């Protein structure tokens, strides 16, 4: 399992949180997505997490992808 943290711009409520989490869970290889609306980050857990797919999914949902977070 690998963990990645990505920055997501525009998540500021529980609806946004759930929307992003559910959208990312549709990507093959992602087992868990946990969004933090306070910090604007999402912790992704899975196998072979494809960041291009993550970026595309976030943008298709209407949010901004801010890259990988430390």
C-alpha positions as CSV (number, residue, x, y, z in Angstrom):
1,X,0.0,0.0,0.0
2,X,1.2,3.5,-0.7
3,X,0.0,6.8,0.7
4,X,-0.1,10.1,-1.2
5,X,-1.3,13.5,0.0
6,X,-2.6,15.9,-2.6
7,X,-3.7,19.4,-2.4
8,X,-7.2,20.1,-3.6
9,X,-8.4,23.7,-4.0
10,X,-12.0,24.6,-3.4
11,X,-13.1,22.0,-0.9
12,X,-14.6,24.0,2.0
13,X,-17.7,22.0,3.2
14,X,-18.8,18.5,4.0
15,X,-20.5,18.2,0.6
16,X,-17.2,19.0,-1.1
17,X,-15.4,16.5,1.1
18,X,-17.8,13.7,0.3
19,X,-17.8,14.6,-3.4
20,X,-14.0,14.5,-3.7
21,X,-13.7,11.3,-1.6
22,X,-16.4,9.4,-3.7
23,X,-14.9,10.7,-7.0
24,X,-11.4,9.4,-6.1
25,X,-12.7,6.1,-4.9
26,X,-13.9,5.3,-8.4
27,X,-10.2,5.2,-9.6
28,X,-8.8,1.7,-9.8
29,X,-6.1,1.1,-7.2
30,X,-7.5,3.6,-4.7
31,X,-8.7,1.9,-1.5
32,X,-9.3,5.0,0.6
33,X,-9.6,8.7,0.1
34,X,-9.9,11.0,3.1
35,X,-10.3,14.7,2.5
36,X,-9.4,17.4,5.1
37,X,-11.4,20.5,4.4
38,X,-9.4,22.6,6.9
39,X,-6.1,22.0,5.2
40,X,-7.4,21.4,1.7
41,X,-5.6,18.1,1.3
42,X,-6.7,14.5,0.5
43,X,-4.9,11.5,1.9
44,X,-5.1,8.7,-0.7
45,X,-4.3,5.1,0.2
46,X,-4.0,2.4,-2.5
47,X,-1.8,0.4,-4.8
48,X,-0.1,2.0,-7.7
49,X,-1.9,5.4,-7.3
50,X,-1.9,7.2,-10.6
51,X,-1.5,10.9,-10.0
52,X,-2.6,11.8,-13.5
53,X,-5.9,10.0,-12.9
54,X,-6.2,11.7,-9.5
55,X,-5.6,15.1,-11.1
56,X,-8.2,14.5,-13.9
57,X,-10.8,13.2,-11.4
58,X,-10.4,16.2,-9.1
59,X,-10.6,18.7,-12.1
60,X,-13.6,16.9,-13.6
61,X,-15.4,17.3,-10.2
62,X,-14.8,21.1,-10.5
63,X,-12.0,21.5,-8.0
64,X,-8.4,22.6,-8.4
65,X,-5.5,20.2,-8.3
66,X,-2.6,21.7,-6.4
67,X,-0.1,18.8,-6.7
68,X,1.4,16.5,-4.2
69,X,1.7,17.6,-0.6
70,X,4.4,16.7,1.9
